[in-house]
Amino acid sequence: MNKIKHKIIVMGCLLASLGFVTSCSSNFKLGKKKYDLHEYHEAIKYFEKAEASGHPKKETHFYIAESYRMSNQMRKALPFYQKAIEARSREDEARFHYAECLKFMGKYKEAHVLYEKYAKTGKNYKLRKKARTEIKNLEKLESMVKEEHHYTVTNCEGLNTKSAEFSPMIHKGKMVFTSARKETVFKGNGAAYLGIYAHDFNHPTKFTGEAKLYEDDIHHETEHDASPTFARNGSFMIFARSGNKKKGRRTTDLFISRRQADGTWGEAELLEISSDKAWDACPSISPDGKRLYFSSDRKGGAGGNDIWVANLTSSGRAYGVRNVGRQINTNHSEKFPYVDNKGKLYFSSTGHWGLGGLDLFVATRRNGKVEVKNMGVPFNSPADDFGIIYNTDSTGYFSSDREGGKGGDDIYHFLDQTPKTKTFNYFLAIDVAVEDTVTQEDIPLPGSKVEVYEGTIASIKKGSKPIHIFTADAKGHVKEFPVKVKTDYVIKAGNNVSKVQYITNEEEYSMLGREADQDDPKYKKAVNDIHLQTTVYLKPVLGYEFEAIIFYDFARWEIRPDAAKELDERVLTFLKNNPKLIVELGSHTDARGTDQNNLILSQKRAKSAVDYLISKGIDPDRIKAKGYGETDLKIKEAKTEEEHQANRRTTVKVLGIMSE
């Protein structure tokens, strides 16, 4: 009997022990599953339970540290990397990331020791290489921190909370920014989902009262909405959205929302250049409104998150995506691009050398070369510093989670009090030419009439008078004349003295981004003259055609507001500038749908556009409607939505010239 009791007790202990081990293993596996799903806040809870149940600390401490690091909580990650190393973690990367955390905390000497050790014995080649780079960088930090500056940085206390506030943007008298204030909690870091908010902008640093949700119509409670950027005329905004897997998106994407007639914002739509296989975020529209910069980890980059740029039309169509290059992008992270009125590109990076975390950098092009410079103290700290904008030439805002803030990322104001001693005068010369299609050389067009207007093509109203009228000399040249900084111009050129007839052309020339750099050593005088030049190209009437981007609702042909804007800016302006031309408006569809239906639909769309132009005063005898359906596809094997959109186009083709 005693033997039986003993066996029962032993079996009970074994079962209890087995249950204990199973509990450890189960919690760790659940934690790893959440970690792999990027739900780091939930993962930490399971790793802590696993540790409390007796799971090896060298594993739980490492993954808790990794979870904090991956959710951008470096301060919390640091002690767990230390514990993992003390527990003899087999994870080789723990020592490198421990050094990263030390650098993030401003403990440069301790970080230096660990980087040196990892550079010698680390198993990961890329991290060993980065460790060697960090060793060199740390040696530069001492002199950087001691550099004299004339900046004052102030925490915008009334704007900031214990939650994250970042990506400031001033739009129509309001400070528009991103903050973690939604009611729903994001499992990735345990904080609220990000949303777009606004605060009245009455003082550069003192914000009183409560910030409000920027716009209900683009607010999604279970998704992150962040980093809005606005068109120059305020007609649309582009922002980043992510977080709701139920809607079929597993990555962060770029979205566009258009301002409606009643002043509200329309339902956001996925921007056509956003990739469903990549992380696309941090959008920023250039000062001239013609380019969209953003950060992405899509294929074709230098590695990690790169800065990319796309062309952008006045109606919000983005196309022609390309990487800004290896001078700026590294195999680590480059985010939060911003271009100021002088054409300088600001961004944050973990790949270029810096004080720790994300540092702010500025890229300047000089003599065809791109120079990248760390912005130094006080813009950068051992923590993350990012999302800079300029409000004036000497003031602006940026984001940082540096020590001394209210919690998480905060928004800071900066004031540049550096003495300005140089004066610049700007002059513009114009050439009018036609390009030889064989040699690609410019052929001057002497005697061309050139008119210069102040403003943009969209802003110049009927009856506006030019500020300058010139006649090009025998070399097709217009001598330089003074222009103003931060000013838009329209150059209208035509030629009616040559035997060949040419299309009158209008081109915008913006002084935004063309200001000289006060710090450029080549400008040594107190007063400097800057000489600029541009060429306006004319094209022969014979065979001339161009495309207009005119969008229609699915299976419809009515002219939408955005289509009306494109017709006004492109086609109507063209017809008024060339009053004797007869043109065909050709509407094309993609290959989806039946041939007959596409032919009928395209004819209706072409006629709708023609009727609209006639209503604007164009002589009906000058414009013909032609529906091509899918008979003339631009991309015959179209697969993506962007390729189908390229096929859904409207062409404007010159048919002839009206007789006198």
KOLVO-414888 format. One record per residue (C-alpha): x, y, z. Coordinates in pm, 1 decimal. Layout:
BEGIN
          u          v          w
          X          Y          Z
...
END
This chain:
BEGIN
          u          v          w
        0.0        0.0        0.0
      280.9      240.8       89.3
      452.8      161.3     -242.9
      133.3      237.9     -431.2
       92.8      570.3     -247.4
      454.3      654.6     -324.2
      402.2      584.9     -694.8
       91.1      800.9     -696.4
      280.4     1090.3     -533.6
      569.2     1057.1     -779.3
      331.7     1048.7    -1077.6
      151.6     1354.4     -943.9
      476.1     1544.8     -913.5
      577.2     1442.1    -1264.4
      241.7     1553.3    -1404.9
      261.9     1883.1    -1217.9
      614.8     1934.0    -1341.9
      508.1     1848.2    -1696.5
      222.0     2094.0    -1670.1
      462.2     2360.8    -1544.6
      700.0     2301.9    -1837.1
      409.7     2296.0    -2081.6
      288.4     2630.3    -1942.7
      636.8     2780.9    -1990.5
      662.3     2649.8    -2343.3
      307.4     2749.7    -2434.4
      346.2     3108.8    -2316.8
      680.0     3144.6    -2494.4
      535.5     3007.0    -2820.6
      237.4     3241.3    -2794.1
      475.0     3528.6    -2732.0
      684.5     3432.1    -3034.7
      370.6     3410.7    -3247.3
      265.4     3761.9    -3142.8
      622.6     3882.9    -3202.5
      619.4     3743.5    -3556.9
      287.3     3924.6    -3615.9
      450.7     4250.9    -3498.3
      210.9     4265.8    -3201.5
      496.2     4350.6    -2968.8
      289.7     4478.9    -2675.5
      100.8     4148.3    -2657.8
      422.0     3951.2    -2714.0
      586.8     4109.7    -2408.5
      298.6     3995.1    -2186.0
      343.5     3630.7    -2292.4
      723.1     3643.7    -2262.1
      684.2     3780.7    -1907.7
      442.1     3497.1    -1821.8
      684.9     3243.8    -1969.6
      968.0     3387.8    -1760.4
      753.9     3380.9    -1444.9
      681.1     3014.6    -1518.6
     1049.4     2933.0    -1540.2
     1133.3     2965.2    -1910.9
     1506.6     3035.9    -1963.2
     1574.0     3405.8    -1905.6
     1834.4     3421.6    -2179.1
     1550.3     3371.8    -2428.3
     1267.2     3568.9    -2264.0
     1489.2     3867.7    -2185.8
     1617.8     3878.9    -2543.8
     1271.3     3874.3    -2700.2
     1133.5     4127.5    -2450.8
     1425.0     4353.9    -2545.7
     1363.0     4294.7    -2916.2
      991.0     4368.3    -2873.0
     1066.6     4699.3    -2706.5
     1323.9     4788.7    -2971.7
     1098.2     4696.5    -3262.0
      818.1     4907.6    -3112.6
     1061.9     5200.7    -3081.3
     1100.1     5189.6    -2703.7
     1477.7     5183.3    -2677.2
     1495.2     5301.7    -2316.1
     1286.5     5004.3    -2203.0
     1481.3     4765.9    -2426.4
     1821.9     4849.5    -2277.1
     1797.2     4668.0    -1936.9
     1657.3     4353.8    -2100.4
     1944.8     4333.7    -2350.5
     2178.2     4364.6    -2053.2
     1995.8     4086.2    -1867.7
     1992.0     3863.3    -2177.3
     2369.0     3902.2    -2215.5
     2424.7     3835.4    -1844.0
     2210.3     3521.5    -1880.1
     2442.8     3415.9    -2167.2
     2195.9     3457.9    -2449.3
     2300.3     3275.2    -2764.0
     2151.5     3553.6    -2977.5
     2452.9     3717.4    -3139.4
     2264.4     4039.4    -3224.5
     2186.6     4112.9    -2857.9
     2530.5     4265.7    -2801.8
     2501.5     4493.6    -3104.6
     2152.5     4616.6    -3015.0
     2262.8     4667.5    -2654.6
     2528.4     4905.9    -2789.9
     2259.5     5079.0    -2997.7
     2048.4     5133.0    -2687.0
     2344.9     5273.6    -2496.9
     2410.6     5518.4    -2778.8
     2040.2     5609.6    -2783.2
     2069.4     5696.5    -2413.2
     2375.7     5912.7    -2480.0
     2615.9     5667.4    -2312.3
     2870.6     5695.7    -2591.2
     3178.3     5558.0    -2407.6
     2998.2     5237.8    -2303.9
     2857.3     5200.3    -2654.2
     3203.9     5247.7    -2804.0
     3342.1     4955.0    -2599.9
     3060.8     4721.4    -2710.6
     3084.4     4825.6    -3075.4
     3457.5     4748.2    -3074.7
     3393.8     4407.5    -2925.1
     3119.8     4324.6    -3174.4
     3328.5     4447.3    -3468.7
     3587.6     4181.8    -3374.2
     3372.2     3886.4    -3270.8
     3019.0     3944.8    -3406.5
     2874.9     3678.8    -3637.7
     2651.8     3903.7    -3850.4
     2862.6     4056.8    -4130.5
     2633.1     4355.0    -4188.9
     2621.0     4437.6    -3819.1
     2999.8     4402.4    -3787.2
     3036.2     4648.4    -4073.2
     2789.4     4888.5    -3910.9
     2972.2     4851.1    -3576.9
     3297.0     4961.7    -3743.7
     3113.9     5258.8    -3892.8
     2967.0     5348.3    -3554.3
     3312.6     5342.8    -3395.8
     3431.3     5606.1    -3644.5
     3113.9     5807.1    -3596.6
     3141.5     5813.8    -3218.9
     3481.3     5974.0    -3255.1
     3319.2     6265.8    -3444.0
     3042.2     6323.8    -3191.6
     3250.8     6506.6    -2934.4
     3342.2     6785.3    -3176.5
     2983.0     6801.2    -3311.6
     2831.3     6847.5    -2966.6
     3071.9     7135.4    -2899.3
     2995.8     7323.1    -3224.9
     2864.4     7676.7    -3174.1
     2510.7     7744.8    -3297.0
     2251.3     8022.7    -3287.6
     1934.8     7815.2    -3251.4
     1677.5     7823.5    -2973.8
     1464.8     7507.9    -2933.4
     1140.4     7512.7    -2731.8
      901.9     7231.2    -2640.6
      546.0     7315.1    -2754.8
      404.6     7219.1    -2416.6
       40.9     7310.9    -2483.7
       44.3     7087.1    -2788.9
      226.5     6785.8    -2647.6
       87.3     6516.4    -2416.8
      213.8     6192.3    -2262.6
      120.8     6028.7    -2594.5
      318.5     6066.9    -2916.5
      293.0     6391.2    -3118.3
      492.6     6425.0    -3439.1
      493.9     6526.3    -3809.5
      388.6     6890.5    -3763.3
      241.4     7071.4    -4064.0
       98.2     7425.0    -4077.0
     -205.0     7449.8    -4305.3
     -456.8     7733.8    -4330.7
     -380.8     7881.2    -3992.5
     -376.8     7551.5    -3804.5
     -105.5     7325.3    -3672.5
     -191.9     6985.1    -3819.3
       -4.8     6694.7    -3662.3
       -9.1     6323.1    -3584.4
      -85.9     6189.7    -3236.5
     -165.7     5860.9    -3060.4
     -503.7     5971.2    -2920.1
     -760.0     5732.6    -3064.9
     -968.8     5523.1    -2827.1
     -851.6     5192.4    -2976.0
     -520.2     5043.1    -2859.5
     -263.9     4922.6    -3113.6
     -128.6     4578.8    -3021.5
      211.0     4659.0    -3168.3
      316.2     4893.5    -2886.8
       23.0     4912.9    -2645.2
      -41.4     5279.8    -2728.7
     -347.4     5426.9    -2898.6
     -380.1     5420.5    -3276.9
     -239.2     5725.7    -3455.2
     -471.8     5994.6    -3587.8
     -452.2     6336.8    -3752.2
     -532.8     6631.3    -3525.9
     -528.7     7010.7    -3548.5
     -470.0     7298.7    -3309.0
     -533.1     7670.0    -3364.8
     -207.5     7837.3    -3459.1
     -201.0     8177.1    -3285.6
      146.8     8167.6    -3132.4
      460.6     7983.0    -3244.5
      513.3     7798.8    -2913.1
      211.0     7862.8    -2688.8
      -86.7     7642.5    -2771.4
     -389.6     7694.4    -2547.0
     -705.2     7484.2    -2536.0
     -750.1     7134.9    -2674.7
     -645.4     7000.7    -3011.8
     -932.2     6859.1    -3215.6
     -967.5     6573.8    -3460.4
     -875.7     6722.0    -3797.7
    -1145.9     6560.4    -4010.4
    -1414.3     6301.4    -3927.3
    -1440.1     6175.0    -4284.6
    -1082.3     6042.7    -4291.5
    -1080.8     5917.3    -3931.2
    -1066.6     5537.5    -3900.3
    -1063.7     5421.0    -3538.8
     -881.2     5090.4    -3602.8
     -615.4     5222.5    -3841.4
     -314.9     5449.1    -3809.9
     -355.6     5781.3    -3995.3
      -37.2     5988.9    -4004.5
      184.9     6253.1    -4166.1
      -54.8     6460.7    -4380.9
       86.0     6680.4    -4658.7
     -119.7     6928.9    -4858.8
     -142.0     7048.6    -5219.1
      -31.8     7408.5    -5271.5
     -389.6     7522.6    -5333.9
     -532.3     7297.2    -5060.5
     -740.3     7092.1    -5304.2
     -611.8     6756.3    -5177.0
     -399.5     6601.3    -4907.0
     -191.8     6284.8    -4902.9
     -124.3     6087.1    -4585.3
      -18.1     5742.6    -4464.2
     -261.7     5479.9    -4336.1
     -211.2     5132.1    -4192.0
     -330.6     4888.3    -3931.5
     -651.8     4717.4    -4040.3
     -574.8     4375.5    -4188.1
     -946.2     4304.3    -4236.4
     -946.0     4556.1    -4518.3
     -684.4     4354.8    -4703.4
     -384.9     4579.1    -4629.5
      -93.6     4428.8    -4441.0
      138.1     4722.6    -4500.2
      130.6     5097.3    -4464.2
        3.5     5276.2    -4775.6
      -32.8     5627.7    -4913.3
     -385.0     5769.3    -4943.3
     -529.9     6081.9    -5103.8
     -835.5     6278.7    -4992.0
     -982.2     6566.4    -5193.1
    -1147.8     6877.1    -5053.3
    -1517.6     6887.5    -5138.3
    -1724.7     7188.3    -5244.0
    -1860.3     7226.6    -4888.2
    -1508.1     7247.5    -4743.4
    -1497.8     6894.9    -4598.2
    -1261.7     6618.4    -4706.0
    -1381.0     6329.3    -4922.1
    -1333.0     5962.0    -4841.6
     -965.3     5874.2    -4876.9
     -856.6     5664.7    -5175.2
     -543.9     5454.8    -5218.0
     -279.7     5650.0    -5410.2
     -196.6     5471.0    -5733.9
      179.8     5455.9    -5670.0
      142.4     5287.6    -5330.7
      261.5     4926.5    -5334.0
       65.6     4649.4    -5162.5
      396.0     4467.2    -5109.5
      582.3     4752.9    -4942.9
      572.8     4994.0    -4649.1
      493.5     5338.6    -4794.9
      473.6     5632.3    -4553.9
      600.2     5981.5    -4458.6
      463.3     6164.2    -4767.4
      573.3     6522.6    -4836.8
      475.3     6745.0    -5130.9
      748.8     6976.5    -5264.1
      699.6     7355.4    -5242.5
      621.0     7383.9    -5614.6
      360.5     7106.1    -5584.5
      515.9     6902.0    -5864.6
      683.1     6622.5    -5666.9
      581.2     6383.7    -5392.7
      855.2     6252.7    -5164.9
      795.3     5951.8    -4938.5
      970.2     5668.2    -4755.9
      937.8     5306.0    -4869.2
     1101.7     4965.8    -4835.9
      995.7     4862.5    -5188.1
     1228.8     4669.7    -5415.7
     1500.8     4855.5    -5601.8
     1627.0     5062.6    -5310.6
     1952.1     5068.4    -5115.8
     1799.8     4860.3    -4835.3
     1568.7     4922.8    -4542.0
     1346.4     5227.7    -4585.1
     1459.3     5461.9    -4862.6
     1349.7     5808.2    -4975.6
     1162.3     5793.8    -5307.5
     1010.4     6066.4    -5524.1
      725.5     6072.3    -5776.7
      592.1     6332.1    -6017.3
      266.4     6492.2    -5902.0
        3.0     6671.6    -6111.5
     -210.9     6960.3    -5990.5
     -507.6     6720.0    -5974.7
     -321.5     6481.5    -5739.9
     -210.8     6211.6    -5985.3
      127.4     6062.7    -5888.6
      350.1     5880.0    -6139.3
      711.7     5813.6    -6234.1
      839.8     5681.7    -5901.2
     1218.9     5673.9    -5862.5
     1474.8     5637.5    -5584.8
     1653.0     5961.8    -5487.2
     1988.3     5783.9    -5492.4
     2264.4     5623.3    -5287.1
     2411.9     5957.3    -5181.6
     2105.0     5995.8    -4958.2
     1980.8     5639.6    -4903.4
     2172.4     5376.4    -4708.7
     2103.5     5010.3    -4631.5
     1932.2     5122.9    -4309.2
     1636.8     5359.1    -4258.9
     1572.8     5695.8    -4423.5
     1235.4     5852.5    -4339.0
     1036.7     6177.9    -4310.6
     1155.8     6368.3    -4621.4
     1085.3     6741.7    -4652.2
     1194.2     6995.6    -4916.3
     1217.7     7362.1    -4819.3
     1178.7     7671.8    -5037.7
     1549.4     7666.6    -5116.4
     1536.2     7316.2    -5261.2
     1715.4     7150.6    -4970.8
     1600.8     6797.6    -4886.0
     1568.8     6725.5    -4513.8
     1526.1     6369.3    -4387.1
     1595.5     6144.0    -4090.7
     1826.7     5843.9    -4099.5
     1978.5     5567.5    -3891.7
     2228.9     5487.0    -4166.7
     2429.7     5810.1    -4183.9
     2641.3     5882.4    -3879.1
     2470.1     6063.6    -3596.0
     2412.2     6105.6    -3225.1
     2177.9     5805.6    -3193.9
     1838.8     5681.7    -3310.0
     1700.2     5878.2    -3603.2
     1904.3     6190.4    -3673.3
     1804.1     6488.2    -3888.9
     2009.1     6545.3    -4205.1
     2000.6     6797.9    -4488.2
     2099.1     6718.1    -4847.0
     2214.8     6999.0    -5077.3
     2305.7     6971.3    -5445.2
     2610.7     7173.8    -5544.2
     2788.5     7158.1    -5878.7
     2603.1     6838.9    -5966.1
     2699.4     6663.1    -5643.1
     2480.5     6587.1    -5342.7
     2622.3     6675.5    -5001.9
     2458.0     6519.9    -4693.9
     2516.8     6692.8    -4360.7
     2411.9     6601.3    -4008.5
     2216.2     6899.5    -3867.3
     2393.2     6861.3    -3535.1
     2293.6     7000.7    -3198.2
     2033.1     7119.1    -3099.0
     1828.8     6948.6    -3372.0
     1974.8     6607.2    -3293.7
     2002.0     6421.0    -2966.0
     2084.6     6061.6    -2863.9
     1710.8     5982.6    -2915.2
     1495.6     5993.3    -3232.1
     1478.5     6331.6    -3409.9
     1269.0     6362.0    -3725.1
      983.8     6528.5    -3914.4
     1125.4     6879.8    -3960.9
      941.3     7163.9    -4140.8
     1016.1     7533.5    -4191.7
      749.3     7794.8    -4122.9
      966.2     8090.6    -4224.3
     1328.6     8120.0    -4332.8
     1438.1     8115.5    -3968.9
     1165.8     7926.5    -3777.5
     1007.7     7584.6    -3791.2
      923.2     7265.3    -3605.8
     1051.3     6911.7    -3566.6
      970.9     6597.6    -3365.6
     1180.6     6426.0    -3100.1
     1150.0     6180.3    -2811.0
     1453.8     6329.7    -2634.8
     1486.6     6352.4    -2258.5
     1291.1     6635.0    -2095.7
      977.6     6603.2    -2309.1
      623.1     6539.6    -2194.4
      630.3     6174.8    -2301.1
      685.7     5980.2    -2621.5
      749.9     6191.6    -2930.4
      703.8     6566.1    -2878.8
      687.9     6858.8    -3120.8
      954.1     7126.9    -3077.5
      982.2     7480.6    -3220.2
     1317.4     7618.2    -3337.2
     1434.4     7971.9    -3402.2
     1744.6     8045.5    -3609.3
     1918.1     8360.6    -3487.6
     2225.6     8319.7    -3706.7
     2330.5     8662.0    -3843.3
     2242.1     8703.3    -4211.6
     2499.3     8917.2    -4392.0
     2458.4     8839.9    -4762.8
     2217.1     8986.4    -5017.2
     2120.2     8811.4    -5340.8
     1975.6     8951.1    -5664.0
     1821.8     8710.3    -5915.8
     1804.7     8742.2    -6294.4
     1643.3     8511.8    -6550.6
     1727.0     8470.7    -6920.6
     1502.6     8282.1    -7164.7
     1576.8     8093.4    -7486.1
     1306.7     7985.5    -7730.9
     1391.2     7682.3    -7943.3
     1268.3     7370.6    -8117.6
     1444.3     7038.0    -8064.7
     1585.0     6861.8    -8370.1
     1433.6     6512.5    -8350.3
     1737.6     6358.6    -8521.5
     2032.7     6526.3    -8349.1
     1847.6     6626.7    -8026.1
     2008.8     6968.9    -8061.6
     1826.8     7294.7    -7992.1
     1739.2     7504.1    -8297.1
     1682.2     7871.2    -8197.7
     1356.9     8038.2    -8300.1
     1438.5     8406.3    -8363.4
     1161.4     8663.0    -8349.6
      953.5     8460.2    -8103.1
      714.8     8658.6    -7886.8
      762.0     8596.1    -7515.2
      521.7     8707.8    -7242.4
      594.7     8669.2    -6871.7
      316.6     8656.7    -6612.2
      339.3     8645.7    -6233.9
      155.4     8346.9    -6083.3
       78.2     7991.8    -6195.0
     -114.3     7875.1    -6501.3
     -408.6     7791.7    -6275.9
     -401.1     8130.7    -6100.0
     -373.9     8355.5    -6406.2
     -723.5     8478.5    -6480.5
     -877.2     8575.0    -6811.3
     -757.8     8920.4    -6908.2
     -445.7     8912.7    -6690.3
     -171.1     9133.0    -6828.2
      189.8     9018.0    -6861.5
      453.8     9189.6    -6648.1
      705.1     9164.7    -6936.4
      676.1     9132.2    -7317.1
      989.0     9044.2    -7515.0
     1088.2     8959.3    -7871.6
     1364.8     8700.2    -7897.8
     1678.4     8809.7    -8084.5
     1840.2     8638.0    -8382.3
     1956.9     8356.3    -8155.4
     1611.8     8300.8    -8002.6
     1740.4     8462.9    -7683.4
     1570.4     8697.9    -7437.9
     1816.1     8893.1    -7224.3
     1795.5     8843.5    -6851.3
     1553.5     9040.1    -6637.5
     1508.8     9058.0    -6256.6
     1292.8     8797.5    -6079.5
     1182.9     8765.9    -5716.9
     1239.4     8482.6    -5471.7
      947.2     8261.3    -5366.4
      750.9     8374.8    -5672.1
      585.6     8175.6    -5950.3
      600.4     8284.6    -6312.5
      435.7     8169.8    -6635.1
      635.0     8204.0    -6958.1
      421.3     8209.7    -7273.0
      610.7     8177.8    -7602.1
      488.6     8169.0    -7960.9
      632.3     8215.4    -8307.4
      440.8     8339.4    -8612.8
      734.5     8466.9    -8820.0
      886.2     8133.1    -8921.8
      774.0     7942.4    -9230.5
      687.5     7641.9    -9012.9
      394.4     7704.2    -8778.4
      447.5     7623.0    -8410.7
      224.5     7552.4    -8112.9
      218.0     7836.6    -7859.4
      353.0     7700.8    -7531.6
      301.6     7802.8    -7169.1
      543.0     7685.6    -6901.9
      560.6     7754.6    -6529.8
      887.0     7873.6    -6380.8
      898.4     7879.2    -6002.0
     1158.3     8054.1    -5791.4
     1070.6     7823.2    -5504.0
     1375.8     7611.3    -5433.3
     1612.1     7837.1    -5632.6
     1733.4     8058.7    -5350.9
     2107.2     8066.9    -5299.5
     2252.2     7905.0    -4989.7
     2384.9     8162.2    -4745.2
     2644.5     7910.5    -4631.1
     2778.5     7829.4    -4978.3
     3144.9     7937.6    -4974.9
     3134.9     8049.0    -5341.3
     2921.4     8350.9    -5242.2
     3182.8     8569.9    -5076.8
     3043.6     8916.2    -5150.4
     2793.4     9112.6    -4943.7
     2580.5     9150.4    -5260.3
     2568.1     8857.6    -5506.2
     2398.4     8835.8    -5846.9
     2248.7     8498.6    -5936.1
     2203.9     8433.9    -6308.8
     1936.8     8180.5    -6406.6
     1836.2     8047.7    -6747.9
     1550.0     7844.0    -6890.6
     1453.5     7723.2    -7236.3
     1096.5     7715.5    -7365.8
     1052.3     7460.2    -7640.9
      795.5     7498.8    -7920.4
      667.5     7210.9    -8129.7
      551.8     7217.1    -8492.6
      175.9     7211.7    -8551.2
      201.5     6918.6    -8791.5
      146.9     6590.2    -8601.9
      129.3     6752.9    -8259.1
      -64.7     6575.6    -7985.4
      -62.2     6542.6    -7607.5
     -240.3     6351.6    -7331.7
     -477.4     6493.1    -7072.1
     -545.8     6307.5    -6747.0
     -926.7     6308.1    -6732.7
    -1088.5     6073.6    -6479.3
    -1444.6     5946.6    -6502.1
    -1655.5     5744.8    -6260.9
    -1685.1     5374.1    -6344.1
    -1893.3     5319.5    -6661.9
    -1991.0     5691.9    -6661.6
    -1906.7     5987.2    -6884.8
    -2010.7     6296.0    -6684.6
    -1736.0     6553.7    -6624.1
    -1624.2     6537.6    -6260.1
    -1478.4     6845.5    -6081.8
    -1124.6     6707.9    -6107.5
    -1176.7     6636.7    -6479.2
    -1308.3     6990.8    -6530.8
     -994.1     7126.4    -6368.1
     -770.0     6922.1    -6600.2
     -972.7     7031.9    -6904.5
     -946.4     7396.5    -6797.8
     -574.4     7389.3    -6720.8
     -453.6     7173.9    -7010.2
     -696.7     7164.5    -7301.1
     -888.6     7493.6    -7272.5
     -566.7     7688.3    -7217.2
     -409.0     7514.5    -7518.4
     -704.8     7599.9    -7744.6
     -709.6     7963.8    -7631.9
     -335.8     7998.7    -7683.9
     -370.4     7853.0    -8035.3
     -700.2     8001.3    -8163.0
     -667.1     7877.5    -8523.1
     -606.8     7508.1    -8455.8
     -860.7     7233.4    -8519.5
     -819.1     6939.8    -8280.2
     -957.9     6597.3    -8208.2
    -1037.3     6489.4    -7852.9
     -979.6     6114.0    -7851.8
    -1103.9     5905.5    -7559.5
     -946.3     5564.2    -7490.1
    -1051.1     5285.7    -7250.9
     -864.3     4991.8    -7103.1
     -914.3     4638.1    -7232.6
    -1163.1     4533.6    -6965.7
    -1521.7     4505.2    -7084.8
    -1652.7     4421.8    -7434.0
    -1519.3     4591.1    -7745.4
    -1857.8     4739.6    -7833.7
    -1932.8     4871.5    -7485.2
    -1588.3     5030.8    -7461.8
    -1633.0     5195.8    -7802.0
    -1970.7     5341.8    -7702.7
    -1844.6     5453.1    -7361.2
    -1534.7     5622.7    -7505.8
    -1743.8     5811.1    -7764.4
    -1974.0     5939.6    -7490.3
    -1676.9     6047.2    -7281.5
    -1511.0     6225.7    -7574.1
    -1836.7     6406.0    -7658.6
    -1887.9     6500.9    -7294.8
    -1542.3     6663.1    -7286.2
    -1603.3     6841.3    -7617.5
    -1940.7     6974.5    -7498.4
    -1772.9     7104.4    -7182.4
    -1511.4     7295.6    -7385.5
    -1778.4     7437.0    -7616.0
    -1963.3     7562.1    -7307.6
    -1643.4     7748.8    -7219.4
    -1651.6     7942.1    -7548.9
    -1459.9     7719.2    -7790.5
    -1591.7     7727.0    -8148.1
    -1763.6     7387.7    -8221.5
    -1594.0     7379.5    -8563.4
    -1253.8     7366.9    -8393.6
    -1299.7     7051.7    -8186.6
    -1406.7     6697.9    -8278.7
    -1497.8     6404.0    -8052.5
    -1362.6     6058.2    -8130.1
    -1405.7     5742.7    -7918.6
    -1139.7     5478.0    -7974.9
    -1251.5     5225.5    -7713.9
     -971.8     4972.6    -7664.3
     -846.4     4983.7    -8024.5
     -530.8     5180.2    -7945.1
     -394.9     5048.2    -7615.4
      -85.9     5219.6    -7481.3
        8.0     4909.0    -7279.5
     -127.6     4599.7    -7454.3
      -53.8     4348.8    -7178.9
     -170.1     4567.5    -6889.3
     -185.6     4383.8    -6555.9
     -166.0     4640.9    -6276.6
     -422.4     4911.0    -6202.9
     -160.3     5173.4    -6286.1
     -113.4     5018.7    -6631.9
     -489.9     5004.6    -6690.5
     -508.6     5372.6    -6592.8
     -239.9     5453.2    -6851.3
     -468.5     5301.8    -7115.5
     -770.0     5505.1    -6992.6
     -646.2     5831.4    -7141.0
     -763.4     6125.2    -7348.7
     -549.0     6245.9    -7639.6
     -560.3     6590.7    -7796.0
     -447.5     6571.8    -8160.2
     -407.6     6864.9    -8401.2
     -604.0     6796.2    -8721.4
     -537.5     7118.9    -8905.3
     -557.5     7496.2    -8915.1
     -871.5     7700.1    -8975.9
     -868.5     7898.9    -9297.4
     -884.3     8278.6    -9279.2
END
